[in-house]
């Protein structure tokens, strides 16, 4: 028996199948395309792999020649004078004359500045008057002492006379002839005379003390007078030694007080250069000073060569500095002004087994590279100083235990230089 088919249900099934077909067909096409692309890529012929090649760096190199060199240590110093003197005013006064200028060279004893001497002259007169007054007091004391010596004899005689008078009135009183009032009066006179004699004797005994006090006052007055005369002399300021005026602080008409700075000067025959010796060179410098007593150095200023001698090392080290200052004596009266900066070259003792290399051969402070079987090999070196070659160019003086004569040392600065780096010398096959 056939079941009747519902037309509405058939229509819905047809629409659902159409929707699924619209989604499935694109997906199948996309998968087919991916499969075809994968197949084509897998069937593509592959190029043969190229072997990796190590890069070779082209460098320049020189032979290391181990011999004895005298290194030159480059230092930077400052000119100074240990005999730099500041002249100040000894009194309060006005400046009358200024007989020099800044930068002038003066000889010992030359007048430089004249202060107004009138106040100092008045003070000298006052001190002279005080001294004369004390000398008059001393003479008066001596006259008084002589008078007291003469009066002493008289006072003794008067005392003896009073004593005899008392005895006479006592005899009369004992015989009932004299009165008691006369005896009392005689005794009173005797006591007064004894007191006067005692006072005179005390003055005579005190004479050395009064005289010593007056002598002390006279010495004080003489010292004050000498000080006043010295201040009067110092109103004329003169050069203490042959020197050059570094700074002038006053002009005519200025009023200065005691201790005010007038000018600053320095000796021309005592100029030094102070420069710091690095710590790594101190041992060599100390040994050379102990053996030789001094070391030679050279500086250039305004196109002129200046010869220096290392005289001594400083006695203390400033805070925060590793090296020690060295003091160089300047030969002759060179035109060097204190405060100027100098670059000097100190010649150190000969160093055997050292090699002179261009500055480009040094990496950092203590490393060079030599070529061994076409590759670089780092060497740790000790930097001894600098040296000027026969061609006038600067060279660095180094020394190392494993550096051999004839080693090829590169002189090219490579940014990535390490041991084992393959190199090729320029111009070599």
FENWO-V555710 format. One record per residue. PHI is phi in radians with two decimals (999 if undefined). PSI is psi in whole degrees, 0 to 359 (* if undefined). OMEGA is omega in radians with two decimals (999 if undefined). Layout:
# FENWO-V555710
phi->PHI psi->PSI omega->OMEGA
phi->PHI psi->PSI omega->OMEGA
This chain:
# FENWO-V555710
phi->999 psi->124 omega->-3.07
phi->-1.43 psi->133 omega->3.08
phi->-1.53 psi->132 omega->-3.10
phi->-1.17 psi->139 omega->3.14
phi->-1.58 psi->132 omega->-3.14
phi->-1.44 psi->120 omega->-3.10
phi->-1.11 psi->329 omega->-3.11
phi->-1.21 psi->320 omega->3.13
phi->-1.17 psi->323 omega->3.13
phi->-1.13 psi->321 omega->-3.13
phi->-1.17 psi->321 omega->-3.14
phi->-1.17 psi->320 omega->3.12
phi->-1.12 psi->323 omega->-3.13
phi->-1.15 psi->318 omega->-3.13
phi->-1.17 psi->321 omega->3.14
phi->-1.13 psi->318 omega->3.12
phi->-1.10 psi->324 omega->-3.14
phi->-1.16 psi->320 omega->3.13
phi->-1.13 psi->316 omega->3.13
phi->-1.10 psi->322 omega->-3.12
phi->-1.13 psi->323 omega->3.13
phi->-1.15 psi->331 omega->3.12
phi->-1.50 psi->322 omega->-3.04
phi->-1.27 psi->321 omega->-3.06
phi->-1.10 psi->314 omega->3.11
phi->-1.11 psi->322 omega->-3.13
phi->-1.11 psi->318 omega->3.13
phi->-1.12 psi->321 omega->3.11
phi->-1.14 psi->321 omega->3.13
phi->-1.16 psi->319 omega->3.11
phi->-1.15 psi->323 omega->3.12
phi->-1.16 psi->321 omega->3.12
phi->-1.12 psi->317 omega->3.12
phi->-1.07 psi->320 omega->-3.13
phi->-1.14 psi->319 omega->3.14
phi->-1.14 psi->319 omega->-3.14
phi->-1.13 psi->319 omega->3.12
phi->-1.13 psi->320 omega->3.14
phi->-1.15 psi->318 omega->3.13
phi->-1.13 psi->319 omega->-3.13
phi->-1.17 psi->324 omega->3.13
phi->-1.23 psi->331 omega->-3.11
phi->-1.56 psi->2 omega->3.14
phi->-1.24 psi->135 omega->3.12
phi->-1.23 psi->132 omega->-3.12
phi->-1.61 psi->141 omega->3.12
phi->-1.36 psi->147 omega->3.13
phi->-1.16 psi->139 omega->-3.13
phi->-1.17 psi->134 omega->3.12
phi->-1.56 psi->133 omega->-3.13
phi->-1.19 psi->140 omega->3.12
phi->-1.22 psi->133 omega->-3.14
phi->-1.90 psi->135 omega->3.10
phi->-1.32 psi->134 omega->-3.11
phi->-1.31 psi->139 omega->3.13
phi->-1.93 psi->126 omega->-3.12
phi->-1.69 psi->133 omega->3.13
phi->-1.54 psi->126 omega->-3.09
phi->-2.33 psi->164 omega->2.99
phi->-1.81 psi->149 omega->-3.08
phi->-2.56 psi->156 omega->3.08
phi->-2.32 psi->163 omega->3.08
phi->-1.40 psi->138 omega->3.04
phi->-1.46 psi->122 omega->3.13
phi->-1.92 psi->109 omega->-3.12
phi->-1.52 psi->118 omega->3.13
phi->-2.68 psi->190 omega->-3.13
phi->-1.69 psi->125 omega->3.13
phi->-2.21 psi->153 omega->3.01
phi->-1.82 psi->102 omega->-3.08
phi->-1.20 psi->152 omega->3.08
phi->-1.99 psi->120 omega->-3.12
phi->-1.65 psi->119 omega->3.13
phi->-1.46 psi->124 omega->-3.12
phi->-2.20 psi->159 omega->3.09
phi->-2.13 psi->117 omega->-3.04
phi->-2.15 psi->178 omega->-3.13
phi->-2.34 psi->135 omega->-3.13
phi->-1.35 psi->135 omega->3.09
phi->-2.59 psi->166 omega->3.14
phi->-2.24 psi->120 omega->3.08
phi->-1.20 psi->340 omega->3.09
phi->-1.81 psi->60 omega->3.07
phi->-1.76 psi->114 omega->-2.97
phi->-1.99 psi->139 omega->3.05
phi->-1.87 psi->117 omega->3.10
phi->-1.62 psi->129 omega->-3.10
phi->-2.16 psi->165 omega->-3.13
phi->-1.33 psi->138 omega->3.11
phi->-1.56 psi->340 omega->-3.11
phi->-2.37 psi->168 omega->3.02
phi->-1.56 psi->118 omega->-3.06
phi->-2.86 psi->172 omega->3.03
phi->-1.56 psi->150 omega->3.09
phi->-1.44 psi->119 omega->-3.13
phi->-1.53 psi->311 omega->-3.08
phi->-2.43 psi->147 omega->2.97
phi->-2.14 psi->112 omega->-2.97
phi->-1.86 psi->24 omega->3.10
phi->-2.65 psi->173 omega->3.12
phi->-2.39 psi->161 omega->3.12
phi->-1.11 psi->134 omega->3.14
phi->1.64 psi->348 omega->-3.13
phi->-1.34 psi->151 omega->3.06
phi->-1.71 psi->128 omega->-3.11
phi->-2.12 psi->154 omega->3.10
phi->-1.71 psi->164 omega->-3.14
phi->-1.08 psi->130 omega->3.14
phi->1.60 psi->352 omega->3.13
phi->-1.16 psi->135 omega->3.09
phi->-1.21 psi->137 omega->-3.10
phi->-2.01 psi->308 omega->-3.08
phi->-2.41 psi->135 omega->3.08
phi->-1.96 psi->119 omega->3.04
phi->-1.59 psi->155 omega->3.12
phi->-1.11 psi->117 omega->-3.03
phi->-1.56 psi->0 omega->-2.98
phi->-1.15 psi->318 omega->3.10
phi->-1.10 psi->319 omega->3.12
phi->-1.17 psi->324 omega->3.11
phi->-1.15 psi->319 omega->3.10
phi->-1.10 psi->321 omega->3.11
phi->-1.16 psi->323 omega->3.08
phi->-1.10 psi->317 omega->3.12
phi->-1.10 psi->320 omega->3.11
phi->-1.11 psi->317 omega->3.13
phi->-1.17 psi->324 omega->3.09
phi->-1.14 psi->320 omega->3.11
phi->-1.12 psi->320 omega->3.11
phi->-1.10 psi->319 omega->3.12
phi->-1.13 psi->318 omega->3.12
phi->-1.12 psi->322 omega->3.12
phi->-1.12 psi->319 omega->3.13
phi->-1.21 psi->321 omega->3.09
phi->-1.10 psi->324 omega->3.08
phi->-1.15 psi->321 omega->3.10
phi->-1.12 psi->323 omega->3.11
phi->-1.14 psi->316 omega->3.11
phi->-1.11 psi->320 omega->3.11
phi->-1.11 psi->322 omega->3.11
phi->-1.15 psi->321 omega->3.12
phi->-1.17 psi->319 omega->3.09
phi->-1.10 psi->317 omega->3.12
phi->-1.07 psi->321 omega->-3.13
phi->-1.15 psi->318 omega->3.10
phi->-1.11 psi->320 omega->3.09
phi->-1.13 psi->321 omega->3.11
phi->-1.14 psi->325 omega->3.10
phi->-1.13 psi->319 omega->3.11
phi->-1.22 psi->322 omega->-3.13
phi->-1.22 psi->336 omega->-3.12
phi->-1.09 psi->317 omega->3.14
phi->-1.13 psi->320 omega->-3.14
phi->-1.15 psi->317 omega->3.14
phi->-1.10 psi->323 omega->3.09
phi->-1.14 psi->318 omega->3.13
phi->-1.13 psi->319 omega->3.11
phi->-1.12 psi->323 omega->3.11
phi->-1.16 psi->319 omega->3.11
phi->-1.12 psi->320 omega->3.10
phi->-1.11 psi->318 omega->3.12
phi->-1.15 psi->325 omega->3.13
phi->-1.16 psi->319 omega->3.11
phi->-1.16 psi->323 omega->3.11
phi->-1.11 psi->318 omega->3.11
phi->-1.09 psi->318 omega->3.13
phi->-1.13 psi->321 omega->-3.13
phi->-1.14 psi->316 omega->3.12
phi->-1.20 psi->332 omega->3.07
phi->-1.19 psi->322 omega->3.10
phi->-1.14 psi->318 omega->3.13
phi->-1.15 psi->321 omega->-3.14
phi->-1.19 psi->325 omega->3.13
phi->-1.19 psi->334 omega->3.12
phi->-1.67 psi->8 omega->3.10
phi->1.11 psi->32 omega->3.14
phi->-1.81 psi->316 omega->-3.12
phi->-1.59 psi->164 omega->3.14
phi->-1.65 psi->162 omega->3.12
phi->-1.24 psi->329 omega->3.14
phi->-1.12 psi->319 omega->3.10
phi->-1.12 psi->322 omega->3.11
phi->-1.15 psi->318 omega->3.12
phi->-1.14 psi->321 omega->3.12
phi->-1.12 psi->320 omega->3.11
phi->-1.14 psi->319 omega->3.12
phi->-1.14 psi->322 omega->3.13
phi->-1.11 psi->318 omega->3.12
phi->-1.11 psi->322 omega->-3.14
phi->-1.14 psi->315 omega->-3.14
phi->-1.13 psi->318 omega->3.11
phi->-1.10 psi->321 omega->3.14
phi->-1.20 psi->323 omega->3.09
phi->-1.15 psi->319 omega->3.10
phi->-1.11 psi->317 omega->3.13
phi->-1.09 psi->319 omega->3.10
phi->-1.13 psi->321 omega->3.14
phi->-1.14 psi->319 omega->3.11
phi->-1.12 psi->319 omega->3.13
phi->-1.14 psi->318 omega->3.11
phi->-1.10 psi->323 omega->3.10
phi->-1.11 psi->318 omega->3.09
phi->-1.10 psi->320 omega->3.10
phi->-1.13 psi->321 omega->3.12
phi->-1.23 psi->330 omega->-3.12
phi->-1.50 psi->355 omega->-3.12
phi->-1.02 psi->314 omega->3.12
phi->-1.04 psi->325 omega->3.13
phi->-1.19 psi->315 omega->3.11
phi->-1.12 psi->321 omega->3.13
phi->-1.16 psi->321 omega->3.12
phi->-1.13 psi->321 omega->3.10
phi->-1.12 psi->318 omega->3.10
phi->-1.15 psi->322 omega->3.09
phi->-1.11 psi->320 omega->3.09
phi->-1.12 psi->319 omega->3.09
phi->-1.11 psi->322 omega->3.12
phi->-1.17 psi->319 omega->3.10
phi->-1.10 psi->320 omega->3.09
phi->-1.11 psi->318 omega->3.13
phi->-1.14 psi->321 omega->3.10
phi->-1.12 psi->320 omega->3.11
phi->-1.14 psi->317 omega->3.10
phi->-1.13 psi->323 omega->3.09
phi->-1.16 psi->318 omega->3.11
phi->-1.11 psi->321 omega->3.11
phi->-1.14 psi->319 omega->3.12
phi->-1.14 psi->318 omega->3.10
phi->-1.14 psi->324 omega->3.11
phi->-1.16 psi->319 omega->3.07
phi->-1.10 psi->324 omega->3.09
phi->-1.13 psi->318 omega->3.10
phi->-1.12 psi->325 omega->-3.09
phi->-1.35 psi->356 omega->3.01
phi->-1.18 psi->341 omega->2.99
phi->-1.78 psi->109 omega->-3.10
phi->-1.58 psi->121 omega->-3.11
phi->-2.04 psi->162 omega->3.12
phi->-1.27 psi->127 omega->-3.13
phi->-1.31 psi->337 omega->3.12
phi->-2.80 psi->172 omega->3.10
phi->-1.14 psi->122 omega->-2.98
phi->-2.71 psi->177 omega->3.07
phi->-2.10 psi->137 omega->-3.12
phi->-1.31 psi->119 omega->3.13
phi->-1.57 psi->323 omega->-3.10
phi->-2.68 psi->137 omega->3.10
phi->-2.03 psi->124 omega->-2.98
phi->-1.87 psi->355 omega->-3.07
phi->-2.29 psi->166 omega->3.07
phi->-2.44 psi->161 omega->3.12
phi->-0.97 psi->135 omega->-3.11
phi->1.73 psi->342 omega->3.10
phi->-1.18 psi->146 omega->3.03
phi->-1.81 psi->124 omega->-3.11
phi->-2.00 psi->152 omega->3.06
phi->-1.86 psi->169 omega->-3.14
phi->-1.08 psi->124 omega->-3.12
phi->1.72 psi->354 omega->3.13
phi->-1.21 psi->140 omega->3.13
phi->-1.27 psi->129 omega->3.11
phi->-1.73 psi->309 omega->3.13
phi->-2.80 psi->165 omega->3.11
phi->-2.19 psi->133 omega->3.11
phi->-2.42 psi->163 omega->3.14
phi->-2.45 psi->152 omega->-3.10
phi->-1.32 psi->138 omega->3.14
phi->-1.37 psi->335 omega->-3.08
phi->-1.65 psi->14 omega->-3.12
phi->-2.48 psi->63 omega->3.14
phi->-1.82 psi->136 omega->3.14
phi->-2.25 psi->159 omega->3.05
phi->-2.09 psi->126 omega->3.13
phi->-1.81 psi->123 omega->3.13
phi->-2.42 psi->150 omega->-3.09
phi->-1.59 psi->130 omega->3.06
phi->-1.60 psi->122 omega->3.11
phi->-1.05 psi->154 omega->-3.05
phi->-1.08 psi->325 omega->-3.06
phi->-1.20 psi->345 omega->3.14
phi->-1.87 psi->0 omega->-3.05
phi->-1.12 psi->319 omega->-3.10
phi->-1.07 psi->317 omega->-3.14
phi->-1.15 psi->318 omega->-3.11
phi->-1.17 psi->317 omega->3.13
phi->-1.07 psi->316 omega->-3.14
phi->-1.12 psi->318 omega->3.14
phi->-1.15 psi->321 omega->3.10
phi->-1.14 psi->321 omega->3.14
phi->-1.17 psi->325 omega->-3.09
phi->-1.49 psi->319 omega->-3.03
phi->-1.76 psi->336 omega->-3.09
phi->1.56 psi->330 omega->3.10
phi->-2.77 psi->166 omega->3.11
phi->-2.36 psi->146 omega->-3.09
phi->-1.57 psi->149 omega->3.09
phi->-2.54 psi->164 omega->-3.12
phi->-2.43 psi->140 omega->3.08
phi->-2.34 psi->157 omega->3.11
phi->-2.14 psi->133 omega->-3.13
phi->-2.49 psi->124 omega->-3.14
phi->0.95 psi->38 omega->3.10
phi->1.37 psi->4 omega->-3.14
phi->-1.94 psi->145 omega->3.10
phi->-1.52 psi->133 omega->-3.14
phi->-2.09 psi->124 omega->3.13
phi->-1.53 psi->132 omega->-3.13
phi->-2.18 psi->158 omega->3.08
phi->-2.27 psi->125 omega->3.07
phi->-1.25 psi->112 omega->-3.03
phi->-1.60 psi->316 omega->-3.06
phi->-2.87 psi->168 omega->3.04
phi->-1.80 psi->153 omega->-3.12
phi->-1.13 psi->153 omega->-3.10
phi->-1.49 psi->350 omega->3.13
phi->-2.55 psi->163 omega->-3.11
phi->-2.01 psi->131 omega->3.10
phi->-1.21 psi->150 omega->-3.12
phi->-1.08 psi->137 omega->3.12
phi->1.44 psi->7 omega->3.14
phi->-2.05 psi->134 omega->-3.09
phi->-1.48 psi->326 omega->-3.10
phi->-1.51 psi->184 omega->3.13
phi->-2.14 psi->139 omega->3.14
phi->-1.25 psi->138 omega->3.05
phi->-1.93 psi->143 omega->-3.10
phi->-1.96 psi->120 omega->-3.10
phi->-1.87 psi->132 omega->3.04
phi->-1.48 psi->139 omega->3.14
phi->-1.69 psi->126 omega->-3.13
phi->-1.28 psi->130 omega->3.11
phi->1.24 psi->187 omega->3.11
phi->-1.67 psi->79 omega->3.13
phi->-1.34 psi->148 omega->-3.13
phi->-1.35 psi->70 omega->3.14
phi->-1.97 psi->127 omega->3.13
phi->-1.70 psi->134 omega->3.08
phi->-0.99 psi->138 omega->-3.12
phi->1.79 psi->344 omega->-3.14
phi->-1.31 psi->146 omega->3.12
phi->-1.65 psi->140 omega->-3.11
phi->-2.31 psi->146 omega->2.94
phi->-1.84 psi->121 omega->-3.09
phi->-2.20 psi->157 omega->-3.12
phi->-2.06 psi->117 omega->-3.13
phi->-1.72 psi->124 omega->3.14
phi->-1.48 psi->118 omega->-3.13
phi->-1.59 psi->166 omega->3.09
phi->-1.08 psi->158 omega->-3.12
phi->-1.07 psi->138 omega->-3.14
phi->-2.02 psi->105 omega->3.13
phi->-1.24 psi->154 omega->3.11
phi->1.20 psi->29 omega->-3.13
phi->-1.91 psi->156 omega->-3.12
phi->-2.15 psi->138 omega->3.10
phi->-1.71 psi->118 omega->-3.09
phi->-2.16 psi->153 omega->3.05
phi->-1.13 psi->154 omega->3.13
phi->-1.03 psi->333 omega->-3.13
phi->-1.20 psi->344 omega->-3.13
phi->-1.39 psi->347 omega->-3.08
phi->-1.65 psi->127 omega->3.06
phi->-1.84 psi->122 omega->-3.07
phi->1.20 psi->224 omega->-3.13
phi->-1.89 psi->339 omega->-2.98
phi->-2.60 psi->40 omega->-3.12
phi->-2.52 psi->135 omega->3.01
phi->-2.29 psi->170 omega->3.13
phi->-2.25 psi->134 omega->3.03
phi->-1.99 psi->157 omega->-3.12
phi->-1.63 psi->121 omega->3.11
phi->-2.27 psi->112 omega->-3.11
phi->0.98 psi->42 omega->3.07
phi->1.35 psi->9 omega->3.13
phi->-2.28 psi->158 omega->-3.11
phi->-1.43 psi->146 omega->3.07
phi->-2.37 psi->120 omega->-3.09
phi->-1.34 psi->140 omega->3.09
phi->-2.21 psi->131 omega->3.05
phi->-1.48 psi->125 omega->-3.05
phi->-2.16 psi->164 omega->3.04
phi->-1.87 psi->121 omega->-3.13
phi->-1.44 psi->121 omega->-3.06
phi->-1.69 psi->340 omega->-3.11
phi->2.54 psi->197 omega->-3.13
phi->-2.04 psi->164 omega->3.13
phi->-2.69 psi->148 omega->3.09
phi->-1.69 psi->129 omega->-3.14
phi->-1.38 psi->174 omega->3.12
phi->-1.14 psi->338 omega->3.11
phi->-1.53 psi->3 omega->3.14
phi->1.48 psi->358 omega->-3.13
phi->-1.53 psi->152 omega->3.12
phi->-1.38 psi->144 omega->3.09
phi->-2.29 psi->154 omega->3.09
phi->-1.75 psi->131 omega->-3.12
phi->-1.71 psi->121 omega->-3.09
phi->-2.27 psi->164 omega->3.09
phi->-2.61 psi->140 omega->3.12
phi->-2.57 psi->148 omega->-3.11
phi->-1.18 psi->324 omega->-3.09
phi->-1.72 psi->15 omega->3.06
phi->-1.56 psi->128 omega->-3.09
phi->-1.96 psi->153 omega->3.11
phi->-1.13 psi->130 omega->-3.13
phi->1.64 psi->356 omega->3.08
phi->-1.06 psi->142 omega->3.12
phi->-1.54 psi->114 omega->-3.10
phi->-1.85 psi->128 omega->-3.11
phi->-1.29 psi->145 omega->3.12
phi->-2.07 psi->16 omega->3.11
phi->-1.84 psi->133 omega->3.12
phi->-1.47 psi->104 omega->3.09
phi->-1.61 psi->136 omega->-3.12
phi->-1.22 psi->337 omega->-3.09
phi->-2.17 psi->40 omega->-3.09
phi->-1.23 psi->124 omega->3.06
phi->-2.52 psi->162 omega->3.09
phi->-1.13 psi->137 omega->-3.14
phi->1.65 psi->352 omega->3.13
phi->-1.20 psi->132 omega->-3.11
phi->-1.41 psi->131 omega->-3.08
phi->-2.35 psi->164 omega->3.07
phi->-2.40 psi->129 omega->3.14
phi->-1.25 psi->139 omega->3.13
phi->-1.15 psi->132 omega->3.14
phi->1.53 psi->353 omega->3.13
phi->-1.71 psi->147 omega->3.11
phi->-1.39 psi->* omega->999
